[in-house]
Amino acid sequence: MKKIVVRDLTKHFLRPDESRLDVIGGLTFDVKEGEFVSILGPSGCGKSTLLNILAGIETLSGGEILLNERPLLESEDGMRLGFVFQQPRLLNWRSIRENVKFPLEHGALSNEEQWHFAQRYLELVGLKGFEDYFPQQLSGGMQQRVAIARALAVEPEILLMDEPFSSLDEITARKMRAELIRIWQETKKTIIFVTHDISEAVYLSNRLLVVTERPTRVFDTVSIDVGYPRDYDDDRLFEMTKGVSRLFVKMEERHGN
């Protein structure tokens, strides 16, 4: 079973005046294969930066990321990643099917195989029949489904998700969260999900990491021992949401001191 370990990870940026901005300050956690882990913290605390580092978009300043006890970038068996951003980032001049096919076009798959994968994941996210539509013809929720299908089309072992439902209305977001759980259970992917929404994190996750303001560290880890499928009206989830809210209050008190 593959396991990712993030150990003493730090990240800083230099401002235009050459002063240093510490964004991540000694972050340590692990993710097991097949887990759904949410990283929950205040807006602007460095959660998106963390995903960018995991995806190789940003470099780390210190610490290490290990896959099966070897540096992630040097690991022989590697780790394929899919990334779903806050906004769908679709190409408006391409059809939905062409958008999902796009990340496959420079790989080893034949053109026929690329179309097959695009169709397979469009159907998985519930968009069969919309293949020839263009992004601007779809609702925000449907566009985000396309973004999820595109991330899945590369057959990732880990799906990184950066507040993908934050721009949706709550009714649509609830539907999308339920759909995401279905997709996760069907594909058995490992998901690392970033959010600042406590109820969203509790509803979705096996486990969630409560992280501090900058420079980000793990304040506490919470296991969500409630089976799937889940119901928003489940008293157990409600009590856990209240418990995590109390953790945030405690964290803010300590951070303020």
N, C-alpha and C positions, 0 to 999 in steps of 0.2 A: 504494500500500500504506500503510495507516494505521500510525502508530508513536506510542507513548506514551513520553514522556521525563519522568522525575522528576528534578528538578534542585535540589540543596541543600535538600531538604525537611527542615523542623524541626517538632517538635511538643512543647509543654510543657503541663503542667497546674499549677494552683495548689492546693496542699493546704489543708485547713481552717485551718491556722495561717498561711496566706498565703505559706509557703515554696514554692519552684518545683521541680517535678519535670520534668526533661528526659527525654523518652521517645525521641524521634528527633532525631539530631544531624547534620544535613548529609548526608542520604541521596540518592545519585545513581545512577540506572540507567535503562535503556530496555527496552522490550518491543516486538518487531515483531509485525505481524499474523500470526496462525496459530501463534505460538510457545506452547510449554508451559514456563513459567518457574516454578521453585520458589524460594521465599524461605525459607532454612534458617537457623535461629538458636536460641539457648537459650530455654527457657521464660521468659515474662515480659519479653522484650526489646523488645516494641513491634510485633511482626509483625501482630497483629490490629488494632492502632491504625492501622497503615499501610493495611490493607485498608479500614477504616472511612473513612479520608480519601479513598481512591480512589473509594469508593462515594458520597461526599458525606454520610456519616453524621456524621463529625467534620470540623471545619475545620482547615486547616493553620496553623501559627504563623509559618512563613516558607518561602521557596523557591517553587517553582512546579511544576505538572503541565501538560505540554503535549501536545496531540494535533495531529500534523502541524504543529508549530512554533507553534501558537496555544494560549492558555490553554484547558484542557479545558472549563471551564464556559461559555466564550464561543465555542467552536468551532461554526461554522455546521452542519457535518455531524454533530456530536454523537457520542456513543458510548453504546449501550445496554449496561447492565450486568446480570448475574445474580449472585446471592450465595448460596453454600452455607455454612451455619454449622457449628460443631462439633456441635451437636445439631440434629436435623431440624426442630424448631419447627413441627410440624404441628398443625392444629386437630382435636382428637379427636372433635368432634361432626360433622365433615364427612367424607364418603367420600374415598377416595384421589383419585378423579377430580375431586371438588369442591375438594380441596386444591390440585391442580395448576392448576385453572381460576381459583382465587382472585385471583392478581395480574393477571388479564386483565379482571376484571369492571368496572373503572372506565376502561377504554380505549375505543378506537374500534371494536373488533371486535363483530360481532353475537353474540348468544347462541349461535347455531349454530356460528360460527367459533371461539368460545371452547371449546366442547366438542370441536371438531375438533382444535385445538392440544393440548388436554389429553390426548386419546386418542393423538395422534401421539407425544407425548413419553413417555407411559407405556409405549407399545410399544417405543420406542427404549431405555428403561432395563430392558426385560425384565419388565414387570409386566402384560402383557396377561392378562386373566382375573381380575385383582385389583381392577378399577376400583371395584367397589361395596363393597369391604372398608373397614373403618375402621382408623385408625393403630394402635390398641392390639391389633388382630388380627394385626399383622405383626411380624416380627423386626426387630432394630435395623438390620441391613443393608438390609432391604427398605424400612424407613422412610427411610433415607438415600437410597435410589434415588428415592423419591417427592420428596425435597427437591431432588435433582438435576433431576428432570423439571420440577418447579415453576420452578426457576431458568432452565431452558432454554425454558420455554413462552413467555417474553417475547421470544424470539428475540434474545438478547444477542449482541453482538460480542465482549464480554469476559466470561468467567466467573471470578469471584473465589471462592476456596475456602479456608476457614479451618479447617485440620486436620479435615476432614470424617470421617476414618476413625479418629480417635484413641480413640473410645470403643468400638470394635469389637474382638472377639478377632482374633488375627493371621490365622487361616485365612480368616475372613470379610473382613478388610481386604485380604488378597491378592487375593481374588476381585473385590472392589470396585475395586482399583487396575487390574486387567486390564480390567474393564468400563469404567472411566473412559478408559483409552487407546483402547478401541474407540469410545466415544462421541465423544471428541475427534477421532479420525481421520474419523469419519463426518460430523461437523458442521463441522469445520475452524474451530472457535472458538479464540480466544486465551484461554489459561488462565493465571491467576496463582494459584499454589497455595502456601499457607503451611503449614509443618511444622517440627517439631524432630527428626523421624526421618530420619537420614541415608540409610539404605537405601531408604526410601520416596521421598525426593527424587531419588536416583540412578536408581531404577527408572522413575519417571514422566517425567522432564524431558528436554527438549532442552538446557536450560541451568539452572544453579542459582546463586543468589546466597547466599554465606555472609555473614551479618550478625552484628555484634558484640552484646554486652550493651548495656543502656541507658547513654548515649544512642546509639541504633542508627545504625551506618554500615555500608556494604558493606566487608567485609574482603577478599573475593576472589570472582571469578566463574569457574565451571567449566562447560565445554561437555561434554555427554555424547554422544560420537560413536559411539553404538551404535544400529543400526536397530531398527525395530519390525516384528513383535511381539517383546517381550523375555522372557527366561527368567531367573528368579531364580538359577538355577545357572550362569549365564553368567560365566565367569572374568573377563571384561572389566568387568562391572558390579561384581564383588567387589573387583577391584583399585581401581576408581574409588571405591568406598565406603571402602576403607582409606585412599586418598589424601585424601578429604574429612575423614575422622576425624583424620588428621594435621594438616590445616589447623585443625581445632577446637583441637587441643592447642596449636599455635603461637599461635592467636588468644588462648587463655586465658593463655598465658605472657606475651604482650605486654600484655593487658588487666590482668593482675596487677601488671605493672611500672608 
